[in-house]
């Protein structure tokens, strides 16, 4: 669920990344005004057209009906912020927490920022959050130290407090589960600071969730595969690549990663 009036490409990148990572079907819920644009990116994407230019509470019943047949949910790519959008996300998360507590839900970008106002919803759902440092501070109210051990400890403690899996996106990703267990990932390179790679990461993790992988394991595997796809891009063209290039190399990264599994 994403794609506000400003960022059209973000949900498409996430959806296409999920397909590249092995999920069977992707349905993107987004405003009708941009649904045709997203459809034009690929015939492989299914769109659910919602009213208005941005997500509003009136759209939630239609989205909720889709949850019955869903195996994972990603909320956030290109979503945008605004009072009605925030109300809609909170209402959807309340529905998930109440009616579908076992349904894996990944919150990224604006979705993560919105739910930071209601951390109880993370505790009541089967969730993953994927913040960068600034979003982590919004979510937790804690500043991250520049010292590695202290950063790891802060992420671990926050995951325990919120009872959720956290993937802190950084030069070295820090993945922590709800019991405070931590795994680090150092695949990836400076070229991955390009816009859109976070959407690709969200799509990869969502694909793994949809295939029955537990949230923490999905976060760790997604971090590794996304970074490795970026490394394959750098082998081919240096650091001058795009998020779409990373997305296209997901199958190659998964094939390489099999030797570690």
Backbone bond lengths (Angstrom), bond angles and torsions (degrees), N, CA, C in turn:
res aa  C-N    CA-C-N  psi(-1)  N-CA   C-N-CA  omega(-1)  CA-C   N-CA-C  phi
1 X - - - 1.451 - - 1.517 107.98 -
2 X 1.328 117.00 124.09 1.458 119.72 -178.30 1.513 110.19 -178.56
3 X 1.336 114.97 -156.56 1.448 120.08 174.43 1.503 115.09 74.64
4 X 1.327 117.16 67.54 1.453 120.52 172.94 1.516 110.39 -76.12
5 X 1.314 117.03 -169.62 1.460 121.20 -173.82 1.523 113.27 -69.19
6 X 1.332 118.35 -17.05 1.464 120.49 -175.17 1.522 113.04 -97.89
7 X 1.333 117.42 -39.95 1.460 120.48 -173.10 1.530 110.31 -114.05
8 X 1.321 115.55 96.81 1.459 121.05 -177.16 1.525 111.36 -85.66
9 X 1.331 116.41 -35.86 1.456 120.26 -173.67 1.511 114.86 -74.12
10 X 1.338 117.31 -25.32 1.465 120.52 -173.11 1.529 113.33 -58.23
11 X 1.336 119.75 -51.72 1.468 118.36 -179.63 1.522 112.68 -66.43
12 X 1.341 117.04 -30.37 1.464 119.55 177.60 1.522 110.52 -66.56
13 X 1.330 117.30 -43.40 1.465 120.81 177.04 1.521 110.82 -59.43
14 X 1.334 115.96 -45.04 1.468 119.88 -179.53 1.526 110.95 -63.14
15 X 1.332 116.28 -44.28 1.459 119.95 -178.89 1.515 112.64 -65.23
16 X 1.321 116.81 -43.38 1.463 120.43 179.60 1.526 111.06 -68.10
17 X 1.334 116.73 -35.63 1.468 120.02 176.40 1.521 110.65 -63.68
18 X 1.329 116.47 -40.53 1.469 119.96 178.54 1.523 110.91 -61.32
19 X 1.318 116.77 -40.85 1.464 120.27 178.32 1.524 111.00 -66.26
20 X 1.325 116.62 -41.34 1.464 120.49 177.60 1.525 111.48 -63.15
21 X 1.336 116.09 -28.39 1.467 120.48 -178.19 1.522 112.69 -88.63
22 X 1.336 117.31 1.13 1.453 119.08 169.95 1.504 118.48 111.09
23 X 1.338 118.47 3.81 1.460 118.00 176.83 1.535 109.61 -74.33
24 X 1.317 116.82 156.48 1.466 120.49 -173.85 1.527 113.39 -82.94
25 X 1.321 116.45 -47.26 1.461 121.55 -177.47 1.519 109.54 -137.36
26 X 1.318 116.16 141.71 1.463 121.78 174.96 1.523 108.49 -125.12
27 X 1.327 116.25 125.89 1.462 121.64 172.82 1.518 107.90 -113.99
28 X 1.321 116.71 124.62 1.461 121.30 -180.00 1.520 108.74 -104.88
29 X 1.322 116.32 118.27 1.462 121.84 176.14 1.520 107.86 -89.82
30 X 1.321 116.29 119.09 1.462 119.85 -176.10 1.525 110.11 -158.81
31 X 1.343 116.96 163.01 1.464 120.38 -176.68 1.528 111.93 -57.53
32 X 1.322 115.94 142.49 1.467 120.98 -176.08 1.523 112.26 -60.27
33 X 1.324 116.90 -29.65 1.467 120.60 -177.34 1.521 112.03 -60.95
34 X 1.336 117.27 -29.73 1.460 119.39 -177.60 1.530 112.78 -112.17
35 X 1.324 116.71 -0.45 1.468 119.47 -177.61 1.525 111.86 -60.80
36 X 1.333 117.09 -41.87 1.459 119.67 -179.30 1.524 111.79 -66.44
37 X 1.324 116.10 -32.24 1.470 119.66 176.93 1.519 109.54 -64.98
38 X 1.324 116.56 -46.01 1.461 120.71 179.54 1.524 110.59 -64.27
39 X 1.322 117.20 -41.13 1.469 120.60 176.55 1.524 111.85 -58.36
40 X 1.329 116.24 -33.41 1.465 119.68 -177.29 1.526 112.43 -70.27
41 X 1.338 117.29 -18.46 1.463 119.89 178.86 1.522 111.69 -68.19
42 X 1.330 116.68 -34.66 1.461 119.99 -177.27 1.524 110.44 -165.87
43 X 1.330 117.52 139.67 1.463 119.86 174.84 1.526 112.34 -73.45
44 X 1.329 117.04 -6.92 1.464 120.73 -178.85 1.525 112.73 -80.23
45 X 1.336 116.84 -14.15 1.461 120.61 -177.50 1.524 111.13 -92.25
46 X 1.323 115.78 137.94 1.463 122.82 173.75 1.524 107.29 -105.24
47 X 1.311 117.36 135.17 1.462 119.32 178.77 1.527 110.99 -117.15
48 X 1.315 114.43 143.77 1.460 122.33 170.90 1.524 106.14 -107.90
49 X 1.315 117.25 113.42 1.452 121.03 -173.99 1.524 110.84 -84.13
50 X 1.325 114.72 126.15 1.462 122.27 -178.73 1.525 109.72 -109.70
51 X 1.336 118.01 156.61 1.465 120.30 -179.36 1.526 112.20 -72.38
52 X 1.331 115.43 163.05 1.458 123.60 174.76 1.531 111.78 70.14
53 X 1.344 115.12 -178.41 1.463 120.96 -177.85 1.518 112.20 -90.41
54 X 1.299 117.77 -21.25 1.459 122.45 179.56 1.526 108.47 -133.69
55 X 1.316 115.53 165.75 1.461 120.07 -179.94 1.527 110.56 -63.27
56 X 1.334 116.56 132.64 1.461 121.76 179.64 1.531 109.08 -132.59
57 X 1.338 117.88 158.70 1.470 120.64 -177.67 1.525 114.03 -56.83
58 X 1.339 117.71 -31.65 1.465 120.32 -178.77 1.531 112.68 -62.21
59 X 1.328 116.79 -17.87 1.469 120.57 -179.38 1.524 112.93 -84.74
60 X 1.311 117.48 -14.20 1.464 120.34 -171.71 1.531 113.62 -64.06
61 X 1.335 120.83 -40.38 1.474 118.41 177.64 1.528 112.95 -56.68
62 X 1.324 116.98 -39.92 1.467 120.59 179.23 1.525 110.35 -65.40
63 X 1.330 116.77 -42.96 1.465 120.51 178.45 1.520 110.11 -65.95
64 X 1.317 116.92 -41.62 1.468 121.10 -178.39 1.523 111.58 -60.00
65 X 1.332 116.51 -35.40 1.468 119.85 178.15 1.528 111.45 -61.64
66 X 1.334 116.20 -30.83 1.462 120.95 -178.90 1.528 111.74 -73.94
67 X 1.331 117.40 -23.61 1.462 120.89 -176.19 1.522 112.27 -61.69
68 X 1.317 116.09 -30.17 1.465 121.02 -178.45 1.526 111.65 -56.95
69 X 1.333 116.19 -33.71 1.463 121.00 -176.75 1.527 112.74 -105.54
70 X 1.322 117.21 10.14 1.469 120.76 -176.04 1.522 111.54 -98.42
71 X 1.326 115.81 147.59 1.466 120.84 176.61 1.518 112.22 -110.20
72 X 1.325 117.94 -6.09 1.465 122.95 174.41 1.521 108.06 -166.37
73 X 1.327 115.78 154.16 1.466 121.37 -179.89 1.525 108.86 -132.96
74 X 1.327 115.95 135.11 1.463 122.52 173.34 1.522 107.48 -116.49
75 X 1.318 116.56 125.38 1.464 121.70 -179.57 1.523 108.97 -121.28
76 X 1.346 116.71 122.31 1.446 117.89 171.96 1.508 119.30 141.19
77 X 1.342 121.61 -36.95 1.468 119.63 -172.65 1.528 113.51 -57.52
78 X 1.330 116.47 115.37 1.453 121.34 177.90 1.506 115.21 67.41
79 X 1.322 117.41 17.14 1.466 121.38 -170.23 1.519 113.01 -65.00
80 X 1.319 117.31 -44.39 1.452 121.05 -175.09 1.521 111.36 88.24
81 X 1.324 115.14 164.60 1.459 121.30 -179.51 1.524 109.64 -121.10
82 X 1.283 116.17 149.24 1.458 123.63 -179.21 1.511 107.23 168.91
83 X 1.313 116.79 154.87 1.464 120.41 -173.66 1.524 112.39 -55.87
84 X 1.328 117.65 -45.54 1.468 119.95 -176.73 1.529 111.13 -71.59
85 X 1.317 116.65 -36.35 1.466 119.62 176.30 1.520 110.27 -65.17
86 X 1.314 116.65 -42.88 1.460 120.68 178.77 1.528 110.68 -61.95
87 X 1.322 116.79 -42.76 1.470 120.37 177.95 1.528 110.85 -61.38
88 X 1.330 115.79 -39.34 1.463 120.14 -178.45 1.523 111.43 -66.42
89 X 1.328 116.87 -43.17 1.469 120.20 179.75 1.524 110.56 -64.28
90 X 1.322 116.71 -43.44 1.466 119.92 178.79 1.528 110.45 -61.84
91 X 1.327 116.99 -42.65 1.470 120.36 179.07 1.526 110.94 -62.80
92 X 1.327 116.88 -41.53 1.465 119.89 179.10 1.520 111.15 -65.24
93 X 1.321 117.25 -42.90 1.461 120.32 179.29 1.523 111.37 -65.35
94 X 1.326 117.21 -35.09 1.467 120.01 175.41 1.524 110.56 -63.74
95 X 1.332 116.14 -40.35 1.470 120.41 177.80 1.520 110.67 -63.62
96 X 1.329 116.61 -44.59 1.467 120.46 179.39 1.520 110.61 -62.83
97 X 1.336 116.69 -46.27 1.465 120.61 -178.12 1.526 111.64 -62.91
98 X 1.326 116.63 -35.49 1.470 120.74 -176.91 1.524 112.75 -83.91
99 X 1.328 116.10 -47.56 1.470 120.57 -170.87 1.525 114.39 -100.72
100 X 1.343 116.87 -22.88 1.472 120.37 -177.16 1.527 110.38 -136.11
101 X 1.341 117.93 56.61 1.470 120.38 -173.68 1.521 114.20 -63.84
102 X 1.320 118.14 -19.86 1.466 120.99 179.80 1.527 112.93 -93.81
103 X 1.322 117.71 -7.14 1.459 121.13 -179.35 1.528 109.52 -71.85
104 X 1.331 118.73 121.14 1.468 120.13 -179.63 1.529 110.69 -66.13
105 X 1.322 116.01 132.45 1.461 120.58 179.39 1.528 109.00 -131.94
106 X 1.315 115.58 128.75 1.458 122.67 179.18 1.517 108.52 -107.40
107 X 1.324 116.05 127.28 1.462 121.76 179.40 1.518 109.19 -113.01
108 X 1.336 115.16 125.77 1.454 120.99 -178.08 1.519 108.91 -136.57
109 X 1.321 115.63 159.46 1.461 122.25 172.12 1.534 111.66 51.56
110 X 1.337 117.54 -126.48 1.464 120.16 -176.17 1.523 112.45 -65.43
111 X 1.324 117.84 -30.82 1.462 120.04 175.78 1.508 111.38 -60.62
112 X 1.310 115.64 -40.58 1.464 121.45 178.81 1.534 110.25 -66.61
113 X 1.335 115.53 -44.68 1.467 119.21 -179.27 1.529 111.34 -60.36
114 X 1.320 116.33 -40.78 1.466 120.04 -178.65 1.525 110.97 -65.58
115 X 1.326 116.82 -45.99 1.466 120.31 -176.71 1.526 111.45 -72.00
116 X 1.329 117.94 -16.50 1.467 119.33 176.12 1.525 111.38 -60.83
117 X 1.334 117.27 -20.31 1.466 121.17 176.51 1.524 111.81 -78.17
118 X 1.333 116.57 -16.94 1.465 121.62 179.43 1.534 109.81 -133.48
119 X 1.328 117.68 67.64 1.469 119.85 -177.49 1.523 113.79 -61.10
120 X 1.331 116.81 -19.47 1.469 119.10 177.40 1.524 111.51 -61.31
121 X 1.328 116.73 -26.99 1.462 120.14 -179.91 1.526 111.74 -70.79
122 X 1.323 116.79 -27.45 1.464 119.98 174.02 1.519 109.93 -69.50
123 X 1.311 115.79 -40.88 1.466 120.48 -178.46 1.527 111.79 -66.10
124 X 1.320 116.18 -27.69 1.468 120.78 -174.91 1.529 113.12 -95.43
125 X 1.342 116.93 0.71 1.467 119.96 -177.74 1.525 110.36 -127.70
126 X 1.314 115.83 168.67 1.466 123.17 -179.50 1.527 107.37 -91.68
127 X 1.333 116.44 79.84 1.459 120.28 -162.10 1.526 115.02 -116.14
128 X 1.334 113.52 159.40 1.462 124.63 168.72 1.524 106.70 -132.21
129 X 1.326 116.82 141.45 1.459 120.81 170.39 1.526 107.99 -122.21
130 X 1.341 116.10 145.53 1.464 120.47 -175.31 1.528 110.48 -128.40
131 X 1.327 117.79 68.89 1.461 120.27 -176.60 1.525 113.41 -83.40
132 X 1.340 116.25 154.32 1.455 119.97 159.64 1.531 106.44 -88.92
133 X 1.314 117.73 -177.51 1.471 120.39 -171.82 1.526 112.52 -58.40
134 X 1.329 117.54 -43.20 1.457 120.13 -179.14 1.516 112.38 -65.62
135 X 1.322 116.66 -41.41 1.466 120.54 178.40 1.521 111.02 -68.70
136 X 1.327 116.39 -33.44 1.466 119.33 177.34 1.528 110.30 -62.55
137 X 1.327 116.89 -40.35 1.467 119.88 178.84 1.527 110.91 -64.16
138 X 1.341 116.93 -39.73 1.467 120.47 176.89 1.524 110.36 -62.85
139 X 1.323 115.88 -43.16 1.461 121.42 -177.27 1.521 112.31 -67.27
140 X 1.327 116.19 -44.03 1.466 120.85 -170.41 1.517 114.65 -103.47
141 X 1.337 116.66 -20.83 1.453 119.86 -173.39 1.517 112.76 75.77
142 X 1.335 116.81 13.32 1.465 121.61 -176.97 1.522 110.72 -116.94
143 X 1.330 115.88 138.01 1.459 120.30 173.55 1.518 108.99 -84.64
144 X 1.308 116.28 141.15 1.458 120.76 179.37 1.519 110.37 -88.57
145 X 1.303 115.71 134.45 1.456 121.67 177.13 1.524 109.98 -72.61
146 X 1.320 116.36 156.18 1.466 120.59 173.43 1.523 111.08 -79.21
147 X 1.338 116.41 -10.66 1.463 120.80 -179.77 1.527 109.68 -86.34
148 X 1.322 115.05 130.44 1.460 121.47 -172.50 1.525 112.72 -56.65
149 X 1.326 118.02 -49.43 1.464 120.86 -176.09 1.523 111.19 -62.79
150 X 1.332 116.33 -38.69 1.461 119.58 -179.47 1.534 111.18 -70.55
151 X 1.327 116.87 -37.34 1.471 120.25 176.69 1.524 110.20 -62.12
152 X 1.322 115.60 -45.62 1.461 120.14 179.84 1.523 110.24 -60.01
153 X 1.330 116.26 -45.06 1.466 120.42 -178.90 1.528 111.25 -62.44
154 X 1.330 116.68 -40.82 1.466 120.42 -179.19 1.526 111.55 -65.16
155 X 1.327 116.68 -43.66 1.467 120.23 178.96 1.524 110.36 -64.98
156 X 1.321 116.44 -42.53 1.466 121.21 179.70 1.526 111.24 -61.37
157 X 1.319 116.52 -47.16 1.467 121.11 -179.76 1.532 111.23 -62.55
158 X 1.322 116.58 -40.98 1.464 120.34 -178.87 1.523 111.52 -66.70
159 X 1.329 116.53 -39.92 1.469 119.86 177.31 1.526 110.74 -60.84
160 X 1.325 116.49 -39.84 1.469 120.32 177.29 1.523 110.83 -65.56
161 X 1.336 116.37 -44.21 1.463 120.75 -177.81 1.531 111.57 -63.23
162 X 1.325 116.46 -41.52 1.468 121.04 -176.53 1.524 112.89 -88.77
163 X 1.336 115.65 -7.84 1.471 122.22 -177.58 1.536 111.20 52.19
164 X 1.329 113.97 50.12 1.457 120.95 -179.99 1.516 109.36 -143.07
165 X 1.312 117.14 162.98 1.462 121.13 172.73 1.525 108.47 -87.25
166 X 1.326 115.77 136.75 1.462 121.63 -179.59 1.521 109.20 -122.32
167 X 1.325 115.99 132.61 1.457 121.77 170.29 1.521 106.37 -116.60
168 X 1.328 116.39 104.67 1.460 120.68 177.08 1.522 108.12 -84.23
169 X 1.326 116.24 114.95 1.458 121.34 -178.25 1.525 109.78 -80.66
170 X 1.319 115.99 124.39 1.460 121.22 -178.21 1.523 108.49 -161.38
171 X 1.341 116.47 -172.67 1.471 120.50 176.33 1.523 109.73 -55.71
172 X 1.320 115.99 -42.94 1.464 122.57 168.47 1.523 106.33 -117.55
173 X 1.319 117.17 115.69 1.468 120.73 -179.16 1.521 110.53 -69.55
174 X 1.336 115.87 140.80 1.464 122.03 176.12 1.523 107.78 -112.98
175 X 1.320 116.48 117.84 1.464 122.14 178.69 1.521 108.67 -109.41
176 X 1.324 117.32 126.13 1.467 121.50 -179.77 1.519 109.68 -131.22
177 X 1.339 116.03 141.55 1.462 119.21 177.52 1.520 110.65 -99.38
178 X 1.330 116.45 178.84 1.464 121.32 -173.11 1.518 113.16 -69.38
179 X 1.328 117.04 -10.05 1.462 120.77 175.07 1.525 111.65 -101.00
180 X 1.329 116.69 3.53 1.453 121.00 176.66 1.515 115.48 91.64
181 X 1.322 117.52 0.11 1.467 120.47 177.16 1.522 109.20 -65.01
182 X 1.346 116.46 140.38 1.459 120.78 -175.67 1.527 111.10 -127.09
183 X 1.321 116.23 137.21 1.462 123.19 170.13 1.524 107.34 -130.42
184 X 1.332 116.11 135.94 1.459 121.84 179.21 1.524 110.10 -101.33
185 X 1.320 115.97 150.33 1.466 120.56 175.75 1.519 109.69 -132.94
186 X 1.337 115.92 128.96 1.461 119.05 -178.83 1.525 113.55 -117.66
187 X 1.347 118.09 16.84 1.460 117.18 169.76 1.524 108.56 -70.96
188 X 1.324 116.36 158.76 1.457 120.29 -177.42 1.513 110.75 111.15
189 X 1.325 116.78 172.77 1.459 122.01 -174.50 1.521 109.62 -158.97
190 X 1.351 118.17 171.69 1.468 120.35 -176.26 1.524 114.97 -59.49
191 X 1.332 118.47 -22.77 1.459 119.93 179.01 1.514 113.26 -65.27
192 X 1.325 116.29 -17.09 1.464 120.04 -175.40 1.524 113.55 -82.27
193 X 1.330 116.33 5.12 1.464 118.46 172.12 1.529 111.36 -76.46
194 X 1.324 117.22 -7.10 1.462 121.16 178.24 1.532 110.35 -61.34
195 X 1.318 115.97 145.95 1.459 120.33 -178.33 1.514 113.11 -60.90
196 X 1.330 115.99 141.12 1.452 121.65 175.83 1.509 115.63 102.94
197 X 1.339 117.55 -15.86 1.465 118.51 -178.96 1.525 111.65 -67.94
198 X 1.331 117.12 -28.48 1.462 119.39 175.62 1.520 111.79 -66.21
199 X 1.329 116.39 -34.66 1.469 120.08 176.44 1.524 110.65 -67.70
200 X 1.334 116.37 -39.31 1.461 120.74 176.63 1.527 110.12 -62.18
201 X 1.331 116.24 -45.15 1.468 120.47 177.92 1.526 110.81 -58.20
202 X 1.331 116.62 -45.47 1.462 119.98 179.17 1.512 112.36 -59.87
203 X 1.336 116.37 -38.61 1.453 119.92 177.89 1.516 112.72 -66.01
204 X 1.328 116.39 -40.73 1.468 120.52 179.57 1.525 110.62 -63.35
205 X 1.330 116.34 -49.37 1.466 119.92 -179.13 1.526 110.33 -61.42
206 X 1.332 116.56 -42.11 1.469 120.13 179.46 1.522 111.37 -61.17
207 X 1.332 116.53 -37.76 1.465 119.93 177.79 1.518 110.88 -62.57
208 X 1.325 116.76 -43.79 1.464 120.05 179.25 1.530 110.75 -64.83
209 X 1.331 116.43 -40.35 1.466 119.95 176.42 1.525 110.69 -60.18
210 X 1.321 116.23 -41.77 1.467 120.37 -177.13 1.521 112.07 -65.67
211 X 1.326 115.81 -19.36 1.467 120.60 -179.52 1.524 111.94 -97.37
212 X 1.333 116.14 10.29 1.455 120.46 173.83 1.506 115.93 94.00
213 X 1.341 117.87 6.10 1.460 120.79 177.40 1.531 108.87 -73.85
214 X 1.320 117.40 137.12 1.462 121.69 -179.84 1.532 110.23 -65.22
215 X 1.348 117.64 151.89 1.461 120.61 -173.63 1.526 115.49 -52.35
216 X 1.322 118.14 -48.16 1.461 119.20 -177.73 1.522 110.95 -64.69
217 X 1.328 116.75 -45.21 1.461 120.14 179.02 1.530 111.03 -63.69
218 X 1.333 116.46 -36.85 1.466 120.08 177.96 1.523 110.99 -65.03
219 X 1.331 116.49 -39.19 1.462 120.57 178.55 1.521 111.09 -64.68
220 X 1.330 116.54 -45.55 1.468 121.00 -179.64 1.528 110.24 -63.59
221 X 1.334 116.42 -49.22 1.463 120.48 -179.04 1.527 111.27 -64.16
222 X 1.334 116.64 -40.20 1.457 120.29 179.54 1.509 112.17 -64.44
223 X 1.325 116.52 -41.80 1.457 121.26 177.18 1.523 110.65 -59.83
224 X 1.326 115.67 -46.12 1.466 121.05 -178.61 1.528 110.95 -63.64
225 X 1.323 117.05 -49.40 1.466 121.34 -176.03 1.529 111.42 -66.22
226 X 1.319 117.37 -42.49 1.464 120.11 179.87 1.526 110.46 -63.00
227 X 1.336 116.60 -45.42 1.458 120.03 177.95 1.514 112.03 -62.76
228 X 1.326 116.53 -40.68 1.460 120.84 179.74 1.529 110.87 -66.02
229 X 1.327 117.20 -38.99 1.470 120.20 175.70 1.526 110.43 -60.42
230 X 1.337 116.36 -38.94 1.459 120.23 175.92 1.516 112.20 -66.20
231 X 1.326 116.67 -36.70 1.464 120.17 178.05 1.527 111.07 -66.47
232 X 1.326 116.77 -36.91 1.467 120.09 176.19 1.528 109.77 -64.04
233 X 1.326 116.55 -40.27 1.469 120.12 175.65 1.525 111.20 -58.94
234 X 1.339 116.58 -43.32 1.469 119.84 -178.03 1.523 111.56 -67.83
235 X 1.316 117.17 -30.46 1.465 120.33 175.52 1.525 110.51 -65.03
236 X 1.316 115.99 -33.72 1.463 121.28 -175.60 1.521 112.97 -84.03
237 X 1.362 117.78 -33.77 1.466 119.13 -170.92 1.516 113.81 -148.61
238 X 1.317 118.83 22.93 1.454 119.84 -177.45 1.517 110.58 72.18
239 X 1.328 116.30 -149.03 1.461 120.26 -177.84 1.528 112.79 -94.51
240 X 1.333 117.06 4.39 1.462 120.49 -177.85 1.526 109.63 -93.29
241 X 1.328 115.85 78.23 1.461 120.54 178.26 1.522 109.68 -139.22
242 X 1.313 116.12 170.24 1.462 121.69 -176.96 1.526 111.12 -114.25
243 X 1.317 114.93 170.34 1.467 119.49 176.35 1.528 110.91 -61.97
244 X 1.321 117.34 -33.12 1.468 120.05 177.28 1.524 111.14 -64.92
245 X 1.335 116.78 -35.18 1.466 119.91 176.01 1.527 110.53 -63.88
246 X 1.324 116.21 -41.70 1.470 120.50 177.58 1.523 109.62 -61.52
247 X 1.320 115.96 -45.82 1.473 120.82 179.04 1.523 111.80 -57.28
248 X 1.327 116.17 -42.16 1.464 119.90 -177.49 1.527 112.67 -69.01
249 X 1.330 116.85 -21.37 1.467 120.34 -179.28 1.526 113.42 -95.06
250 X 1.327 117.57 5.21 1.469 119.80 179.08 1.530 112.04 -58.16
251 X 1.341 120.22 -48.18 1.470 118.67 179.42 1.526 112.87 -59.40
252 X 1.343 117.10 -37.98 1.464 120.25 177.68 1.523 110.89 -64.54
253 X 1.333 116.01 -40.08 1.463 120.09 179.11 1.524 111.28 -65.57
254 X 1.320 116.82 -42.24 1.468 120.18 179.05 1.526 110.27 -63.18
255 X 1.316 116.69 -39.75 1.468 120.00 179.10 1.528 110.52 -63.13
256 X 1.323 117.00 -43.31 1.471 119.93 177.06 1.525 111.17 -65.28
257 X 1.325 115.95 -38.35 1.467 120.47 -175.30 1.517 112.67 -69.19
258 X 1.315 117.76 -19.67 1.466 120.10 -177.03 1.525 112.17 -58.30
259 X 1.306 117.56 -27.34 1.468 119.11 -179.05 1.524 111.95 -70.52
260 X 1.356 116.27 -15.94 1.465 119.77 177.73 1.522 111.39 -92.66
261 X 1.346 118.72 -10.50 1.459 122.20 -172.61 1.517 111.13 -96.59
